[in-house]
Amino acid sequence: MSAHCENGVTGNLLRFYGIELSEPMIFGIGSGLFFFYMPLIKMNGIPVTSFRPLPGVIFKRVTSRLGIKVKVKQFRNEKTAMHELDILLQQGIPAGMVVGVYDLTYFPPAYRFRFNAHNIIGVGKENDTYFISDPIMEKIEKIHYNDLLKTRFAKGTYKPKGKMYYIKSVPETFDIKSAIIKGIKHTCRDMLTIPFPYAGLNAEKTLAKHVRKWPDKLGERKAKLYLGQVVRMQEEIGTGGAGFRFLYAAFLQEASKIMNNPDLNEISEQMTAAGDLWREFGIASGRIFKDRHPGKEPYTEVSEMLLNIKKEEEIIFKNLNKTVKSL
């Protein structure tokens, strides 16, 4: 099991081939920490907020930085997608898949909504039943052919289009230190230097400005839905809490030992503190959409909290960028 599905699938596929890496290490090497807010793109009628890059990116970056050869495919034809999965399973090759969670029949009803970026592994098949290793479930699950097909070709935002990926070969050795450095540099670049108001730290500032205006612009009910979706993505959609900040802090702590660099451990503590700030924002936002917030200007208050998070994280990532350049 894992805090985040793509980390879990990547780790479990690597483990199948004898490579043991912790979830935080996979997340850090894969430059999984990101922030993206795009008001023009909507999911379920609400602007998209993401605390991670696009699905599949973590797997691609981790395997590339470790010198692992993989195959990634998307399909136009549904039957072809299922047939190629069957061939891999017959050969004993586990296959990662990107799916929508709404039609995952083994999911509890409360977790089944229109979200098309979940990762699972197909590990076997018997007649029309597939055996699935899902990193957020405790045991191997089962799903019928028709249901798996439906969820692999789910409709809506970010259609998975039958996306499937698997490992072709692994090297005898790999340079973990080099992979760590590349992962950290990429994350710092994404958070600090993208000249676009909807990505990285700039996106945190943009979201803060928009949150302040939501009640007057959208009305109270819609403003609550918008704010609730931000918190949902931050705390519930496989982030491990606080928008992956705690997970990334664990990565920096582990990297500090491998690189023999105490500065990384100190920045890990700063990242944990940033995660606490995100949690406080989530709690305050929860009080708003439950009508329990004590303040007179609740949306202004949470907007200021976001601006403070942006300020603190800018210091953290600049320190991290400076440190990684010295490694």
C-alpha positions in Angstrom: 0.0 0.0 0.0 1.1 3.6 -0.5 0.0 7.2 0.2 -0.2 7.9 -3.6 -1.2 5.5 -6.3 1.5 6.3 -8.9 4.2 6.1 -6.3 2.8 2.8 -5.2 2.5 1.3 -8.7 6.0 2.5 -9.6 7.4 1.0 -6.4 5.6 -2.3 -6.8 6.7 -2.7 -10.4 10.3 -2.0 -9.4 10.0 -4.4 -6.4 8.8 -7.2 -8.8 12.2 -6.8 -10.6 14.2 -6.7 -7.4 14.6 -2.9 -6.9 13.6 -1.8 -3.4 13.0 2.0 -3.1 10.8 3.7 -0.5 7.7 5.6 -1.5 9.3 9.0 -0.6 12.4 8.2 -2.6 10.3 7.3 -5.6 8.3 10.5 -5.2 11.4 12.7 -4.9 13.4 11.1 -7.8 10.3 11.4 -9.9 9.9 15.1 -9.1 6.4 14.4 -8.0 5.9 17.7 -6.0 4.2 20.4 -8.1 1.4 22.9 -7.9 -1.0 23.6 -10.7 -4.2 25.8 -10.7 -6.0 26.2 -14.0 -9.3 28.1 -13.8 -10.0 27.6 -17.5 -9.9 23.7 -17.2 -12.7 22.3 -15.2 -13.3 18.8 -13.6 -16.9 18.2 -12.5 -17.6 21.9 -13.3 -14.8 23.1 -10.9 -11.4 24.5 -11.8 -8.6 22.0 -11.7 -6.1 22.2 -8.8 -3.3 19.7 -8.7 -0.5 19.1 -6.3 1.4 16.8 -8.6 2.4 16.6 -12.4 0.3 14.8 -15.0 -0.4 11.1 -14.5 2.5 8.9 -15.7 5.2 11.5 -15.3 6.5 10.1 -12.0 6.9 6.6 -13.4 8.6 8.0 -16.5 11.1 10.1 -14.6 12.0 7.5 -12.0 12.6 4.8 -14.6 14.5 7.2 -16.9 16.8 8.4 -14.1 17.6 4.9 -13.0 18.3 3.6 -16.5 15.3 1.3 -16.6 13.7 0.6 -20.0 9.9 0.7 -20.1 7.1 0.6 -22.6 4.1 3.1 -22.4 1.1 2.8 -24.7 -2.3 4.4 -25.3 -5.0 2.9 -27.5 -7.8 3.9 -29.8 -9.3 0.5 -30.0 -10.7 -1.0 -26.7 -10.4 -4.6 -27.7 -6.8 -4.1 -28.8 -6.0 -2.5 -25.4 -7.5 -5.5 -23.5 -5.9 -8.1 -25.8 -2.4 -6.6 -25.3 -2.9 -6.6 -21.5 -3.9 -10.3 -21.8 -0.7 -11.1 -23.7 1.5 -9.4 -21.0 -0.3 -11.2 -18.2 0.0 -14.6 -20.0 3.8 -13.9 -20.0 3.8 -13.1 -16.3 4.5 -9.4 -16.9 2.7 -7.1 -14.5 1.2 -4.1 -16.3 0.5 -0.6 -14.8 -2.7 1.1 -16.0 -4.2 4.6 -15.7 -7.9 4.3 -15.0 -11.0 6.2 -13.9 -12.1 5.4 -10.4 -15.9 5.8 -11.0 -16.3 2.3 -12.5 -13.8 0.5 -10.3 -16.3 -2.0 -8.8 -14.1 -3.0 -5.9 -13.9 0.7 -4.7 -16.2 1.7 -1.8 -19.1 3.8 -3.2 -17.9 7.0 -1.3 -14.6 6.9 -3.3 -16.1 6.4 -6.7 -16.3 9.7 -8.5 -15.2 11.1 -11.9 -11.4 11.1 -11.5 -9.4 9.6 -14.4 -5.9 9.6 -13.0 -5.8 6.5 -10.8 -3.0 3.9 -11.2 -3.3 0.2 -10.8 -1.4 -3.0 -11.8 -2.9 -5.9 -13.6 -1.2 -9.1 -12.2 -3.3 -11.9 -13.5 -6.4 -13.2 -15.2 -8.8 -16.1 -14.9 -11.5 -16.5 -17.5 -13.1 -12.9 -17.6 -11.8 -11.9 -14.2 -8.7 -9.8 -13.7 -6.6 -9.7 -10.6 -5.6 -6.2 -9.6 -2.9 -4.8 -7.4 -4.2 -1.4 -6.3 -1.8 0.5 -4.0 -4.6 1.9 -1.9 -6.2 -1.4 -1.2 -5.1 -4.0 1.3 -5.3 -7.1 -0.8 -5.4 -8.2 -4.4 -8.8 -7.2 -5.9 -10.9 -8.7 -8.7 -12.7 -6.9 -11.6 -14.6 -8.2 -14.5 -13.4 -7.7 -18.1 -16.3 -5.3 -19.0 -15.7 -3.2 -15.9 -12.0 -2.9 -16.4 -12.5 -2.0 -20.1 -15.0 0.7 -19.0 -12.6 2.2 -16.5 -9.6 2.1 -18.8 -11.6 4.1 -21.3 -13.4 6.4 -18.9 -15.0 9.6 -20.2 -14.5 13.1 -19.0 -11.4 15.2 -18.1 -8.0 13.6 -18.9 -9.4 10.5 -20.6 -6.9 7.6 -19.9 -7.4 6.1 -23.4 -6.5 2.6 -22.2 -3.0 3.8 -21.1 -0.8 0.9 -20.1 2.9 0.8 -19.0 5.4 -1.9 -18.0 9.1 -2.5 -17.4 11.1 -4.2 -20.2 14.5 -4.4 -18.5 16.5 -3.1 -15.5 20.2 -2.4 -15.3 22.5 -4.4 -13.1 23.5 -1.2 -11.2 22.2 2.4 -11.1 23.4 5.7 -9.6 20.9 6.7 -6.9 22.8 9.9 -6.0 22.6 11.2 -9.6 18.9 10.3 -9.7 18.3 12.2 -6.4 20.1 15.3 -7.7 18.2 15.3 -11.0 14.9 14.9 -9.1 15.5 17.8 -6.7 16.7 20.1 -9.5 13.6 19.4 -11.6 11.3 20.1 -8.6 13.0 23.4 -7.8 12.8 24.4 -11.4 9.1 23.6 -11.6 8.2 25.5 -8.5 10.5 28.5 -8.9 11.0 29.3 -12.5 8.0 28.6 -14.7 6.9 32.1 -16.0 3.2 31.2 -16.0 0.6 32.3 -13.4 -1.0 28.9 -13.1 2.1 26.7 -12.3 4.5 26.4 -9.4 4.6 29.1 -6.7 3.0 31.6 -9.1 -0.1 29.4 -9.1 -0.3 29.5 -5.3 -0.4 33.3 -5.5 -3.0 33.2 -8.3 -5.2 30.8 -6.3 -5.0 33.1 -3.3 -6.2 36.0 -5.3 -9.1 34.0 -6.8 -10.2 32.5 -3.5 -10.6 36.1 -2.1 -13.0 36.9 -4.9 -15.0 33.7 -5.1 -17.9 34.6 -2.7 -18.7 37.8 -4.6 -18.1 36.4 -8.0 -19.7 33.0 -7.7 -22.1 33.2 -4.7 -21.7 31.4 -1.4 -22.7 27.9 -2.5 -20.4 27.7 -5.5 -17.6 29.3 -3.6 -17.8 26.5 -1.0 -17.7 23.9 -3.8 -14.6 25.5 -5.4 -12.8 25.7 -2.0 -13.9 22.2 -1.0 -12.4 20.8 -4.2 -9.0 22.5 -3.5 -8.9 20.8 0.0 -10.1 17.5 -1.5 -7.2 17.5 -3.9 -4.8 18.5 -1.1 -5.8 16.0 1.5 -7.8 13.1 -0.1 -6.7 12.4 -3.6 -3.8 10.2 -2.8 -1.4 12.9 -1.5 -0.7 11.5 1.9 -1.9 14.9 3.3 -0.9 18.5 2.9 -0.4 18.3 -0.8 2.5 15.8 -0.7 4.6 18.1 1.6 5.1 15.5 4.3 6.0 12.9 1.7 8.6 15.2 0.1 10.0 16.0 3.6 10.5 12.3 4.1 12.3 12.1 0.8 14.7 14.9 1.8 15.4 13.3 5.1 16.3 10.0 3.4 18.3 11.8 0.7 20.2 13.6 3.4 21.6 10.3 4.7 22.4 9.0 1.2 24.1 12.2 0.1 25.7 12.8 3.6 24.4 16.3 3.6 22.8 17.7 6.8 21.4 20.7 4.9 18.9 18.5 3.2 17.6 17.3 6.6 17.2 20.9 7.8 15.2 21.7 4.7 13.2 18.5 5.3 12.1 20.1 8.6 11.2 23.3 6.9 9.1 21.3 4.4 7.3 19.6 7.2 6.4 23.0 8.6 5.1 24.0 5.2 2.9 20.9 5.3 1.5 22.0 8.6 0.6 25.4 7.1 -1.3 23.6 4.3 -3.1 21.5 6.9 -4.1 24.7 8.8 -5.4 26.1 5.5 -7.4 22.9 5.0 -8.9 23.0 8.5 -9.9 26.7 8.1 -11.4 26.0 4.7 -13.4 23.0 6.2 -14.9 25.4 8.7 -16.0 27.6 5.9 -17.9 25.0 3.9 -19.4 23.7 7.2 -20.5 27.2 8.2 -18.3 27.0 11.3 -15.7 29.6 10.5 -15.6 32.3 13.3 -14.1 35.1 11.2 -16.0 38.0 9.5 -14.0 37.6 6.3 -13.3 33.9 6.1 -12.3 33.8 2.4 -9.9 36.7 2.9 -8.4 34.9 5.8 -7.7 31.6 3.9 -6.5 33.7 1.0 -3.9 35.3 3.3 -3.0 31.8 4.5 -2.2 30.8 0.9 -0.1 33.9 0.4 1.9 33.0 3.5 2.4 29.4 2.3 3.7 30.8 -1.0 6.1 33.1 0.9 7.4 30.3 3.1 7.8 27.8 0.3 9.6 30.3 -1.9 12.3 30.5 0.9 12.4 26.7 1.1 12.8 26.0 -2.6 15.4 28.7 -3.0 17.4 27.1 -0.1 16.9 23.6 -1.7 18.0 24.9 -5.1 21.1 26.4 -3.6 21.9 23.2 -1.7 21.4 20.9 -4.6 23.8 22.9 -6.8 26.5 22.3 -4.2 26.1 18.5 -4.3 
